[in-house]
Amino acid sequence: MSSSKLILAGVEIPKGVNTTINIEMPKLYNTPTNLPVRVIRGKKDGPTVFISAAIHGDELNGIEIIRRFRKLEILKKLKGTIILVPIVNVYGIMTLSRYLPDRRDLNRSFPGSSKGSLAGRVAKIFFDEIVTKCDLGIDLHTASIHKSNLPQVRTNIDNEYTFNLAKAFQAPVILHSELRDGSLRSVAQEAGIPILLYEAGEALRFDETCIRIGVQGIVNVLRENDMLPMVFRKTARKTPIVTRDSKWIRSSESGMLRTIKALGDTVEKGEIIAYIDEPLDDENFEIISPFDGVIIGKSEIPLVQAGDAVFHIAKFNNLEMADDKIEHFNENIIEQSEFYELNSEDIIE
């Protein structure tokens, strides 16, 4: 979709323009609501990419990622078009809620309907006005409330194009993710628009490491897509852990969660990763890893009920290699700030 003509909400946006468009959304009672969209168009033709955040109104890291990204000097060298939507769920963020006022999950409401529920109408507007006009999407998420995620990219690793972009992003983990009915990624894929999903951090919190990896990851993907100039690499590209299988480990008992392992830790099959303690006596219960792998998500609240999801483990058999990869990311995290100081010497013209 490298056409020189781009129209959003009835407004034509020419090349070389950096502007904000407000798309009218369904009202709340008598309160008008708009969806703010920042459009950055390069002077040269190239792909059109949308970057979205806060489809769930309590997922805040992506808002900050987009805010920092749009201020980068390197965007003056952009080829093609970037459409930034920092807050898709403009209703949920008002109440710090994952959901919309109709209690529906926006990310299960696509492609939506102009005559449907509030969630369906919002999904329809976003999909028609933004997604269908793009060649690629990057959708930014965090874990749900009271959980946290190790920075990870979820996509279809059997698709060579998206897998290469996922590797270019350089998050610690790439997780093969099956499509879910009604999700943005599922409906977009049916329309021929691939999406990378970045999961990192915790709902209602900013996490500096997750934000820096996210901003740099977007820059890396756009470079890989020939939309931004490459830079000379002073260090080798970090290779993520790639896995097809993962599982949430659930609590067998209710009580107080006492964790032994943290995000990013490798675990062996049969290893104790946490205890559940009875609050009124000395009895405790073990939580055991069912296979070798890496912890990519965990509960952040110490109170658990039987059946609660407490650890998300990505299956990975070579634990020594996994340790090396995670350590490489941790040692070089300061590199995630290199894009803040980009100058002409760094850029290959």
N, C-alpha and C positions, 0 to 999 in steps of 0.2 A: 504493500500500500504506500508506495513512495510517490504517489501523485502529488503534484504541486498544490492541489486544492484540498483544503481541510475546513469542514464546517462543523462546529459544535454549537448545539442549542440555537441554531439559526444564524450563527455568527461565523463569517468566513475569516480565517486566520492566515495571513500571508506568511511567506518564508521570512526568516530573520527577525521574528517577533517573539517577545517574552511577555505574556499577558495573562490575566486572570479572567475566567469566565464563570459566571454564577448561573447554574442550571436550576430552574424552579422545580421544587419537590412538593409532594403532597403536604397540605397544611396540617398543623396540629391544632384542632379546634379553630380559633381565629388567628393563629400565629403563623405567618408566612415562613417558609423554610427554604433555604437555598443550599445547593451543593457546590462549594467553591472548588474550582479546577484551575490549576496553573498549566499553561501550555507554553513549551519552549520549542521553537522551530529554528533549525539551523538554516543557513543560506543555501546549503547544498542538499540535494535529494538523498534520502536514505529511509530506513524502516521507521515505522511509527510504533512506539512502545508506551504502554501505560504502566505506571507504578502506583499501586493503591495500598492503603493502610486503614485500619480501624473499621473493617467490615463488621468486626465485633467491637462494640463501643467501649469496652474496658481494656482493649489492647493498644497501649500507648507508644511503645518503642518505635513503631513504624512511622508515627507522626513526626517524631524527632529525626528519624533517619531521612525522611523526605525534606524536612526543613533544612537540615545541614546540606543535603545533596544539592538542592536548588541554588545554593549560594556558591558552589564551586566555580572557580575561574575557568576550569577546563571546559565548561559547557559552552564557552564562546567558540570552541572548535567543533561543536556538534554538527553531525551530518544526519539529517532526518528530523524526527519530531518525538518529543517526550511529553506525555500527558500525565501530570501529577495530581493524584486525588488523595490527599493526606487523611481525610475523614470521610469514608463512604457512609458509615452509619451515623449520620448527623443527629439522629434522635437518641440513640443509645448512649452517646458520649455525654449528653446533657445530664444523665442520671448515673453515669459510670456503669452502665449495664451492658452486658454482652448482647442483649436482645433488643428488639424494637418494642415500642409501646404495646403492640398487639401480641407480645410475648413469643414472637417467632424468631427463628435464627435466620438472618439474612443470607448466610452462606449455605442454606438448604432451600432457598426460595427462587433460585434461578431456573429458567430464563425470566420468570415473572409474568405478570399480566397487568395490563392497564385497567382492567376491571376487577382485579382480585383484591386480596388483603393489602394492608399497608406495606408489609414486607414484599409482597409480590409486585406492587407498583414501584417501589424503590428499586428492586432488582431489575425490573423491565427498563426503567429510565437509565440506570447505570450501564446495563448491558447494551442497550441500543445506542446510547449517546457516546459511550466511551469505548467499550470492549470491541464492538464490531468494526470500529474504525482503525484497529491496531493489528500489527503483525505478531506482537509478543506482549505478554504481561508479566510483571513481577508483583506478587501479592504478599504483603508483609503481615506477619502474625506473631503473637506470643502464645504461651500456654494459657489454658483456662485459669479461672480464679483459684488461688491457693496452690498452684503448681508452677514449675519453671522448666524451661526447655534449654538444653545445650544448643547453641547455634547450629542449625541444620537446614539443608535445602531438600524439599520434597518434590519429586517429579517422576516422570516415567523414564526410567533408565534404559528401557529398550528402544527409546527414540533417540537416535544418534545426535540430532540437533539439540534437543533439550538436555541430554546427558552432557554434551560438551559444554553447554552454557552453565550447567550446574557445577561442573568441575572448575570452570573459570571463576565462578563466584567465590570459591575458596572459603567456604564455611567448613568447620571441622568434620561434618558428617553429611553424606548424601544418602537419603532414605528413599527407596522405591516406594511410591505411594499409589495405591489403587484409587480409582475415582469413586466419589460418593454422589449418589443421586441428588440433584438439586444444588450441588456445589458450583461455584463460579468456575473452577478448573474443569469440571466435567462438561458443563455446557459450552464453555469456550473451546474445549478440544473438539467437540462435535462440530463446531463452526470453523474448525481449522486454525484456531488461535492458541498456540501453546502457552502455558503459564508455568513459571517457577514460583514455588511457594517457600518463603523464608520464614522459619519458625525460630524464635529466640527470646529467651527471658520469661518474664512473669507478668500477668495482667496487673494493671494499675501501678506499675513501677517502671522507672527508667533504669536500664542497665547499660553502663558506658561501653563495656566490651561488646555486647550484642549490637549496640548502635554503631560502633566503629566498623565492626565486621560487615554490618548491613550496608553502610554507605560505600565502603570500599568494594563490597561485592557487586553493587549496582554498577559502579564505575567499571569493574572488571568485565561484567557481562556486556556492557555497551561497547567496550573496546573489542571484545571477542566478536561482536556483531558488526564491527567496522563502523561504529557511529562516533567513537571518540578516538583520538590518536593514542597509539601505544607509547609506552615509556621503556627506556632501557632498564632491564631487571638487574638489580645488584645482588639479589639472592634467588635461588631456585624457587619456582612456583610450589606452594604447599599443596600436597596431595591429600585429599580428604579420605576418610573412611567411607567406603561404599557398601551398603548392605540392602538386601531385599526383605529381610525378616526382622520384625520387632514385636515385642509383646509388653503390655502393661501387666505388672505383677500386683495382685490384689491381696489385701489383708484378710487373713483367715479368722481374725479375732478383732474385738473392739478394745481400745485402750489408748495409751500414750506411745507415739512412735518415737523410737530412739534410733536414729540412722547411724550406720557405720561407714557407708559409702556415699560419695558426693557425685554431682554431675561431672561427667567426663572420666570417671574412674572405670577401669576395666574390672570385670568380675568373672570368676570361674564357676562352672557348673557345681552346685552343691555348696557354694560359699555363702556364709551368713552376711547379709547386706543391711539388716536392721533387726531391732527387737520391738515387740509390742509389750509394754509393761502394764500390768493391772494397777490402776491408781490407788487402790485401797489395800493391796497386799503385795507379797513378794513374787507372785507368779509372773513369768514372762513367756513370750512365744517368739520363735525365730521366723524371719522371712528369708527364704533361701533363693538364690539365683537358679533358675531352671536350666540355664545353658551358659556357655562362654559368651561374653559380649561387653558392650560399653553402655553405661548409664547415660541416656540422652534426655530423660525427663524424670521429675520426681515431685512428690508432694512437699509443700512448704509449711503445712500446718501439722502440729504434733498430735492433734486429736484425730483418731481414725475410728471408723465403724467397720465391722466385718463386711467385706466386699468392696471397700474403697480402693481405688487405684493409687498405688503408692510409689512404684518405680516403673519407668519405661526403659526397657533394655533392648538395644539393637544387637542382634546376633552377629558375632564376628569371631571366627575361630582362632585367628592368629593374634593372640593377646599381646605378644611382644611387639608386633608391628603396630597394633592399635595404640599401645602406650607411646611408642615413638612418634606416631602421627599427632596424637593429642599434645604431647610435650612440645613438639615443633610449633604448634599453634600457640601454646601458652608462652613459649620463649620469645616469639616474634610478634606478640600482640601489639607492641609499640609501633610496629610497621603499619598498623591499620590507620595511623594518622598521617601517612605520607601524602595523601591527596590534599591535605589542608595547606601544604606548602608547595604545591606544584608551581613550577616556573618554566620559562622558555627553554632552559637547558635540559629539563627532564623530558620534554615532549619531542617525539620524532615527527617532524613535519611531513 
